[in-house]
Amino acid sequence: MTEVGIKSVVDADDMNVDVLFDDCAAKKSQPWQAPRTWSLCRFQRKLSAQSHLLRQLVQPYFLRTDGASGWFFAWLLICVIFIVTGILLGFIAIAMAVLERAMPDFVETLEGGDDFLSAMAGMWHTTGGAVIYACAVLGVLSFISCRRQLSGRRWVGWLLLGAVVFILLVINILNTGIGFIARDLTDALVAKKEKETYQILAAYAACFIIALPIRSLQFFFTSKLAILWRSWLSSSFIESYMGNRAYYVINPNDEANTEVDNPDQRIADDTKTFTRESLAFTIGAFDCLLTFVLNIMVLWSISHQLTMALFAYSGTATIVLVLASHKLVDINYNQLRYEADFRYGLVHIRNNAEAIAFYQGEEPEKQETDRRLTRLVRNFHYLIKWEVIISVLRRSYGYAGNFFPYLLMAPAYLRGEIEYGSFIQAKFAFAMVESALSFVVSNIDEMAHWWAGISRLAGFAETMEDINKKGAAEKATWKKVERDVESGGDFAGASPKSECAFNEASTPKAECEHIIMRNVEVKAPGSQQILVKDLTMSIGYGQRVLVAGPSGCGKTSVLRVASGLWQASGYVERPPVGSLLFVPQRPYMLLGSLREQLCYPLPQCSFSDKELRETLKKVRLTQLVDRYPDLGIKQDWPRLLSLGEQQRLAFARLLLNDPQFVVLDEATSALDVDTEKALYDMLLQRGVAVVSVGHRPTLAAYHDQVLHLQGDGRWRLIPTASYDFGSA
C-alpha cells in the first residue's frame, strides 16, 4: 500500500488489547467476582480495541505512522493546546501593554482584583505565565522534531486544528467573563444603580459582538478541516480499493460478510459522517473541558456543597447512561448496513430494468425489496425502543439540573450569606459545568452512531489492506519466478497455491511475446474443485486459439487466468499491461461520453474525433455517428445501446487500443454471423493474437487451434481442421 493509503497501526502501545484480554481471562477464574470483573474487562478490551481502530483512521491524516507511535500522536495533540495557549497569553500581554498606556487606571483596577478576570489579566507576567510559555516552546520543538512525519501537507490539518482550539479558548474565556458580568449586572439592578447598569450592559453587548464573528470563524475552520480530512480519507480508500484489484476481490453482495458490504456507502457516506462527527465530538469534548476548568473554580469559590453535589449527580447519571446505551452501537451498525442494502436493491432494479421487464419479474423483485425493507424497519423499531429509554434518562437528568441550584443555594441566600448576584453567577456556573460534565449524556445517541461508523470504516480498511498486502507478496513471488525462469530453472508448480482471487502480477514482461502456461491448475476462488488440470500451452503473435467445451467446464476461468485476473498453481506468463486486452460478453460501459467510451482505458485525447468516427463506421455503428454527431455527449449508454451495439462498440475500443493480444469471452454472441466475420477479419488483418470462447461453429474459421475442455479437468489442444463441433 502506498504512503497515502490507510495503514494498520500496530505498535507496542497497542498491545494492551491482548494484555487486557489475558487479564480478563485471569480474573474470570475467580468465582466470587468473575461475572462483574469479566464484564468490566470485556468492556475495557472492547474500548481499547475500538480506540485502536479510531487511531487507524485519524492518525495517518495528521501524522505519518512510520516512526510515530500513538502516544506521540497524543502528545502532539497536547502540544497544540500548549502552543495555542502560549499564543493567546501573548495576545493578552500585548493587549494589556496597549491598555496600560491608554487606560492605566483601568489596568491597575483590573490587575488589582481578586477574581478570575484579574487573575487572567495578570497571568502573563507571573510564574504560571512563564510555565505556559515554556510549554508552548516545548510544543513547537516537538513539531519541529517530527517534521518528516508531517510531509504531504499534513501541517495544514494541524494549523486548522490549532485555529479551532484558539477560538475555543477565546470563547470560553468570554463565557466565563459573562458570568461575572451577569453577577455585577444583577447586583446593579437590585441596587438600582442606573449608570453602573448601563455600563455593564455595554460590556455585555461588547462580549456578544466579539463572540459572533469568532463563532463564525470556528464553524468555517471546522468545516474546512472536515472536508479536507474527508477528501484525504476518501482518496486513500479509493487508492486502496483500486489497488491490486481489491474492488474485484471484495464481494459487496455477500450479506454474511459485514466487513466489506456496500463499499460505495463506506467510501462516500461513512467517511463524510466519520470526519464530521469526529471533529464535532473532539471539539465538543475540548470545549467542555475548557468550560469545566474555567467555571469549576468560580463555582467552588461560591459553594463547595453545590460543587460536590454536581460531581456526584453528573457522575452517577453518566455511568447509568453509558451502561444503558451499550446496545446502541451494535444496533446503529446494523442500521447503517440495512439502509445500504435496501438502497443497493433499488439501484439493482434500476440498472436491470429492461431484463426484469422482459421476464415480468416484478413480483420476485418486490418480494426481495420488501425483505430488505422489513429487515431495516425491524431493526429501526429495536433502535426506537433503546432511544426512548436513553431519552427518558437524559431528560430526567436535564430536569434535575434545573432544580439543584435552587435546592442547595436558596437557604444560603435566604439567610443573607450571599448576594443575589452571586446566586445568579453560581447558577450560571453550575449550568456551564453541568453542560460540560453531561457531554457524553447529551450526545450518547450520536456517539453510538459514530462508534458504529468507526467499526465499518476500520473493518473495510483492514480488509483492503490485507488484499493489497497479498497482492504485493504475490508480485514479489512472481518476480522471483521470473528471475528463475531467466536462469533456466524448472518451474512446474512454481506459483504458490493460493486461494486469492486475483493475480495482477502473473509475470507481465515488457519483452514477452507469448501467453505461456505451464502445468497450470485452474480452480475458482474459494473452491477446491479443479476445473482444468496441468494445462500447458503457448500463444504467440498472430496465433489464434478457440476455447470450447460444455457449459461450466471452466472456459472463462482459463481466460481469467491468462488475463491475470485469477491466480492458479503453475507458471503463467503474459504480455505487459496495454499489450493484452480482455473483452467480456457484456462490455463495460463507463460513466462518461461516447468519446470516453471509445478511448477507454486510454485518455480521451489519444485520438481525434475523425479517427473515432471512422472506427465506429468500421464496426458497423454508422447509425451511432449519425445519432450522436457530438462525441462529447454523455448518456446512459448501457440502457440506450443494445447488447449487439455494445459489443460492436467494444470492438471499436479494441481497434483503437491496438493490443497485440486479445482475449474474447463470447464477445460476438449478440452479433449476426456477417458482422462477426467482418470484426474477426479486421483482427486477422492486424496479426493480433486471439484467444476466444464461443459456441458457434462459425468461429472455427478464424482460429488455428481449439483448446477443448472436457469438464473433468482434462483438456485437448488440437488443430481447428480436426475439431468437430457436432461431436464435441
N, C-alpha and C positions, 0 to 999 in steps of 0.2 A: 504493500500500500504506500502511496506517496505521502510526502510530508503533510500536505494539506488535509489528508483524509482523517477520519475518526480513528483513533488508536485506542486499543485497550490498555489501560494504565495499570500495571501490576507491579507495585514496588513493595519494599519491606514494610512500609507503614500500612499497606492494605492487608497484610497477613492477619490482622486482628479478627477478620471474619472467621478464619479457621480456629484461632485461639478461643474465640467466644464459643464456637461450636463444641470444642473439646471441653471447655469449662462447663458448658451447659450439660454435656453428657455426664461429666463427673458429678455435678450437683444432682443430676436426676437420680443417681444411685442412692441418695439419702432419702429413705422412705418418709420420714416425718415432715419433710418440707419439699419433696420432689415436685408436686403439682405446681405450687406457686413459683418456685425458683425456675423450673423448666419453662414456664410461661414467660417469665421475665427475661430469661436468657434467650429464648426464641425471639422475643421482641427486639432485644439488643442485637442479635445476629441479623435479623431482617433489616433493622435500621442501618447497621453498619454496611450490609451488602448494598442497600439502596443508595447510601451515601457514596459508595464506590462507583455505582452506575452514574450518579449525578456528576461526579468528578470526571468521568469519561466524556461526558457531553459538554462540560463547562470549561475545563482547564485548557484543552487544545486551542480554543479560540484566543485566550488571553496569554497563554504561555506554552511554548513547545514542551512536549512531555519527555523528550530525551534530555537527561541530565537535570531534570527538575521534578522533585517529588511533590506529593500532595501537600505535605507540611510546608514546603517552601512556597507553594502557591497560596496557602492560607496566610503565611507570613507576609507576602506581598499585598494581600488584601488589607491586612492590618497596617502595613506601611502606607497605603493610600490614605487611611484615616490620619496617620501621623503627619504626613505631608500637607494634607488639606487643612488640618487643624493649625499647623505652623503658619501656613499662608494666611488663614483667617486671623490669627493672632497678630501677624504682621500688619494686616489691614487695620486692625483695631489700634495698633500702636501708631500708625500713620494718622488715622482719624483723630486720636487723642492729641497728637502733636499739633495738628491743624487747629483743633478746638481750643487748645491751650493758648494759642496766640490770639484767636478770635474771641473766645469767651472764657477767660481764665477763672472767673468766679464760678461758672457752671462746672468746669472741670474739677475745681477744688471741692465743690459740694458733692459731685458725683463720686470722686475717689475717696472722700472722707466718710461716706456712709458705711453702714454695716450690713447691707442687704446683698442679694445676689448680683444685682446690676453693678453695684460698686466693686464687688469682687471681680466681675468680668472686665470692667473698665481698667482696673489697676493691675490685672494679672500680667500684662506684657512686660513689666519691669520687676517681677517677683521671681523667687526660686522656681515656682511652678511654671512660669513662663519660660525660664531657661531650660527646664526639663522638656517642655513641649518642643522648643526649638531644636534641642539635641536629638529628640526622637524623629523630627522631620528630616534632619540631616542624615540620620541613620537610614531612614526610609529611602532617601534619594540615592545613597550609596548602595543599598540593596538592589535597586532597579538598575543602577549602572553595572553592578557585578553580573547581572544576568541579561545583558543587552543582546547576547546572541540568541537567547530563547525568545526574544521579543521581535524577531525578524518577521517579515511578511505583513507589515503594517499592524502588528498586534498592539503597538503603542497607542493607536487611535482608540481602541476599546478602553484602555486604561485612562486616557485623557477624558473621554466622555464619562466614565465611571467616576473619576475624580471630580469632574464638574458637578455631577449629581450629588455626590457626598458634600461638596462645598455648599451647595444650595440647601441641602437638608440641615446642615449646621446653622446656617443663617436663619432659616425658617424657625427652627426650634428655639434659637436664642430670642427671636422676635416673639414667639408664642409665650415663652417664659416671662419676657418683659411685659406682655399684655396682661399677664396675671397680676403683676404689681400695679399696672395702670388701672386695672379693674378694681383693685383694692383701694387705691387712692381716690378713684372716681366715686366709689360708693361712700367712702368716708366724707368726701367733699359734699356729696349730695345730702347725706344725713345731717351734716353740719350747716347745710345751706350756704356754702361759700361759693358765690356766683363766679367771681373772677377765676378762682382756682379750678372750678368745674370746667369752664370753657378752655382753660389752658390744657387741662388733662384730656379733654375731648379732642383738641387739636393734635396732641401727641398720639392719641388713639387713631385718629384718621391718618396721620403720617405713617403709622405702622402698617395699616391696610394698603395705603398707596405703594409703599415699598414692597410689601409681600406679593401683590398681584403680579407684577412682571416677573418676579423671581419664581413664583409658582408656574408661570407660563414657560419660563426657561427650563424648569425641571421637566415639564411634560415634553418639551422639544428634545432635550438631551436624552431623556429616557427612550423616547420613540426612535430617535436616531440610532442609539445603541442597539435597540431591539431589532431594527430592520437590518443593520449591518451584521449583527450576530446571526440572524436568521438566514441572510444571504450566504454567509460563510458556511453555516451548518448544512443548509440545503445543497450547496455546491459540493461540500465534502461527501454527503450522502450520494449525490448523483455520480461523482467520480468513482466512489466505491461500487455503486450499483452497476455502472457501465464497465468497470474493470474486471478482467478475467471472465467476462460474460456472466457476472453474478445475476444479472436480470434473467438470464436463460436458465440458470441453475435453480433459482428460487421459484417455487410453485405457489403463486398467490391465491390459487383456488383451493388449496388444501385446508379445509376448515379445522382439521385436527392440529395443524401446526400454527400455534398462535404467535410464534416468534417472527414469522415472515408474512402474515396475512396482510393484504391490502398495502403493498409498498407505496403505492401512489399517495394514499392518505398520510402515511408516515412522513414522506418526504415533503408533501405540500402543506398539510394541515397541522400535523403534530409538531413539526418544527416551529411553525408560527405560534401555536399555543404555548409550547415549552419556553421559547425565548421570551415571549411577552410575560407569561406568568412567573418565570424565574426572576426576571428583573423586578416585577411587581412585588413578589414576596421578599426578595433580598432588600430592596429599597424600603419596603414597608417595615421589615424587621429592624433595619438600622434606624429608621425614623422613630420607631417605637423605643429602641434602646436609648436614643438621644432624649426623647421625651421623658423616659423614665429617669435617666440620670439627672436631667436638669430640674425636674419637678419634684422628685422624691426628697431632695434637700429642702425645698420650700415646704412641702407637706410635713416633713419631720420637724422642722423648726416651729410649726404651728401646733401640731398634735401628734405625740408619739402613739397614743391609743388608736387614732384613726389610721395611722400608717401601718401598724401591726395588724389591725383588723382587715385592712385592704390586702396585705400579703396572704393572710390565711384564707380569705374569701376567694381571691383570684386564683391562688394555687390549687385549692380544692376544686373549683369549677373547671380549671384547665385539665386537671388529671381526669376528672369524670368525663369530660367531653372527648378527650383523646382516646380513652378506653372505649367509649361508646361509639366512636366513629371509625374504628379499625376496619370494619367491614366495607366501608365506603370505597376504599382503594380498589379492592377486587371488583366491586360492583361497577365502578366507573370504568375500570379497564375493560370489562366485558361490554359495557355500553358503547364505548368507542369502537370496539371490534364489530358489534352487531350493526351499528349505524353504517359503518363502512361496507359490510357485507350486503346490507339492504340496498345501498346506493349502487354497488357494483352489479347487483342483479338487474336493476333498472337500466344501467348502462349497457349490460349484455343484451337486453331485449332491443334497445335502440340500435345497437350495432348489427344485430341479426334479424332485423325487422322483416326483410323480404323472405328469408328462409322460413321464419316462423309463419308468415302469411301463406306460403306455398303449402306447408304441412298442416295448416289450420291448427296450429299448436297453441292457441290462446289459452285453453284450459290448463294444460300442464304448466305453462309459464306462469299463469295466475296462481296456481297452487304453490309453485316454488317461491314466488314473490310473497305470497301470503305466509308461507312458512318462515321466511326470513323476517317479515314484519311482526309475526306473532312472537318470535323469539326476542325481538327488540322490545316489543311492548311489555312482555312478561318480565324482562329484566328491569325495565323502567318502573313498573309497578313496585318491584322489590326495592328499587332506588328511592322511590317516593316514601315508602314506609320508614326507611332509615333516615331520610332527610327530615321527615316530620319529627322523629324522635330528637334529632340534633337541634332542630328549630325550637322545639319546646324548651330544651335545656338552655339553649343560647338566649332565648327571650327571658327566661326566668333569671338568668344571670344579669341581663341588661336592666330589668326592672328593679332588681335588688340593689344595683349600683346607684340608682337614684335615691334610694331610701337610707342607705348607710350614713352619709354625711349628716343628715338631719338628726338621725338617731344618736349619733355619738357627739356631735358638736353643739346641738341645741342646749343641753344642760349648761355647758360652759358659757355660752352666750347669755343665757337667762340669768346666770349668776354674776354676769358682768365681768367675767375673766378675760374675754376677748371682745374686740370691736366688731361691728357688723361687717366692715370692710375685710377684716381678717377672716371672718366666716365665709364671705364670698370667695376670697382668694383660696382658702382651704378647699372649698367645694370645687373651684376651678382646677386646682392642682390634683385633687382626688380624681376628677373626671379624666384628666390627662394621663395620670399614672394608671388608672384603671383601663383606659383605652390601650395603653402600651402593654400592660400585662395580659390583656384579653385578645392580643393579636391572633394567637392560634385559635382561640374560641370563635372569634368573628369570621375567620377565613377557613374554617375546618372543611366546608364543602369544596371550596376551590382548591385547597391543598390536597384533598383526596383525589380530585380530578387531575391535578398537576402531578402528583405522585404516580398515578397510573400511567400518565404520559411518559414519564421517565422510563418506566419499565418497557414500554412499547419501543421507544427510540433506542434505548441501550441494547435491548434484545435484537433489534433489527441491525444495529451497528455491529454487534458481535458476530451475528450470522454472516454478514457480508465480509467482515474481516477474516473469518475462518475460510470463506471461499477464496478470498484473494491470497491468503497465505498458502492454501493448497495450490492455487494457480502458480504462484511464484516458485513453490517447491517443484512443481511439475516442469516448469520452464528450465530450472537448473538441472533436473534429471535428464530432460531431452537434450540439453546442450552437452551433457556428459556423454550421452549415447551418440550424439553427432560426432564428437571428437573420437570416440571409439570406432565409429564407422569409418572415419577417415584414416584411422590407423590400421584398418583391415581386420577387426575382430569378428567374432561370431555372435550374432545378436538375435537369435531366436528367443523370443520372450524377453527382450531387453527392457521393454516398458514395464514398470511395476503394475501389478494387477490392482486396480483401484476402482472403487465404486463412484468416483467423481464423475459427474455428468458432462464434463467438457474437457477439451484438450486443446487449448489455444496454441500451445507451443509444441505441436506434434512435428517438430523439426522442420519448420519452414526455412528453406535455404535460398539465398539470393541466386545461387548458381544452379539450383535444382531444375532439371528439365523433365522430370518424371513425377508421377504419383506412384510411390512404391509401398507395397505392403508385404511384410514377411512374417509368416506364421502368426497371423492376426486372429485373435479370438474375439468375436463380437458378441456383447451382451448388452441388453437395455440397462440403463442406470437403475440401481436398486433391485435388480433381478439377477437370479443365478442361472436363468435359462440361457443356454448357449444357442445363439441364432446362426452363427457361422463359425466353423472351426478350422483353424490352421489355413487361413486364406493367404495365398501368396500370388501376387500379380504386379505388373508394372505397366504404366500407361505413359507414353511419351508424346512429344509434339506430333500432331496430325493423326494420332491413333484414336479410334472410336470404339467404345465398348458399351453394349446394351446389357443392363442388369435385368434379368427376367426370373420368373418363378411364381409359385402360388402366393395368394394373399397371406400376409403375416409371416412370411419366411425370412424377413429381415432386409429387403431390398433397400428401403430408405435408410435403414440403420447403417448399411455399408457406406452409403453416400455421406452420412453424417460423420462417420469415422474418417473417410477420405477428405472431407472438408475441414476436419479439425474440431467439429462441434462435440463429438464424443471421444472418449479415450477407450482404447482397447488394449489388451495384453498382446505383445508382439511389437514389431517395429513398423512405424508408419513415417513416411517422408513425403512432404508435399511442397508445392511451389510457394514462394513468399506471398504475403498479402498483396492483393492487386493483380496477381497473375492467375488467380483461381476465383471463379465466381459461381455461386450456388443459386439456382433458380428453382423455387418450390412450385408446387402445383397451383397454389393461390399466392400470387406475388404480393410482396409487401408494398403497400401504398402509404407513403408518409404523409404527415400533416403539412402540406405545402402547395406550391404552384405546380402547374404542368411542367414548367421548365425544371424545377427541382426534382420532380418525379423521374424525368428522363436522365438527368445527370447523376442521380444518387448512385453511390455514396460520394462522388466527386463534387467539388464546389460548382455551383450553377454557372459560374463564369468560365468554366472549362471549355464551353462550346458556344458558337454563335447561334442565333435563332435560325439562321438559314440551314446550318447543319442539323439542328434538331428537327426542323420541318421535313427536310429530305429523308431523315432516318424514319420519321413517322410514316412517310409515304412508302418507304421500302418494306415496312412490316404491315402494309395494307391498312393504315389508320388515316387515310386521306380525309375521311369524314370528320375526324377529330381536329385536323388542321382547319377545316372549313368552319367547324362549330366554335372553335376557340382560337381565333387568329392572334389573340394576345396570350402568349405563353406564360405570362406572369400571373394569370388569373388563378385564384385559389378556390377549390371546390371540394365537396365531399366525394372524392374520387372512388372509393370502394362502393359507394351507393350508386353513383351515376354511371359507372362503367360496368359492363357485363364481364363475366369471368373470361370470356374469349378476348375481349378488348384489353383486359388487364394482362393476360398472357402475352398478347402482342406488344403491349407497352413494355413488359419485362424484357422481351427480346430486343426492343429498341434500346433499352437501357444497357443490355448486354453488348450490342454492337458498338455503342458509344464508349463503353468502358474498355472494350477491345482486350479481353483477357486471353491468356494463352491456353488456359484450361477452363472448361465449362462443365458443371455438374447439373443435370436437368432431371428433376424429380417429377415426372409426368407433366412437364411444363407445357405440353401441347394438347392436353387431354380435352380441352374445350374448343379446339380448333377443327375446322374441316381438313380433310386429307390434302387438298390442294394447297391451302395456306401452310400447313405443317411442312409440306415438301419445299415450299418456297423459303421458309425460315431455315430449315436444315441445310438447304443448298448454299445459303449465304455463309453458314458456319463452315461448310466443307471448302468453299472457295477461299476462305481466310486461313485454312490449315489449322483450325483450332482443335485441340484435343477435347473429345466429348465423352462424358460418361452419362448415360441416360437410364432412367427407369421408365418402363411403359409396358402396356399390354397389347398395343396394336401390332399386328404382323407387318404393317407398312413401315414400321420403324427399322426393321431389319435392313432395309435398303441403304440406310445412312450409317451403318456401323460395320466394323470389320470383324468383331468378335462378340460373343454372347457369354456373359457370366450367369450361368443358371444356378440358382439356389434351390435346393431340393426341400428345404423346410425342416430337416432333421440335423442341420449343422453341416451336411455335405454340400459340395459345390462342384461345378464343372466349368471350365473355360474352353470354349470350342469356337471354331470359325463360324461366321454367320451362315455361310453356304450350307453347313452341315446341320444347322439347327432347324427343327420342325416345331413351329408354334402350336400346331394342332395336337402333337403328341406330348408336348412338354407339360 
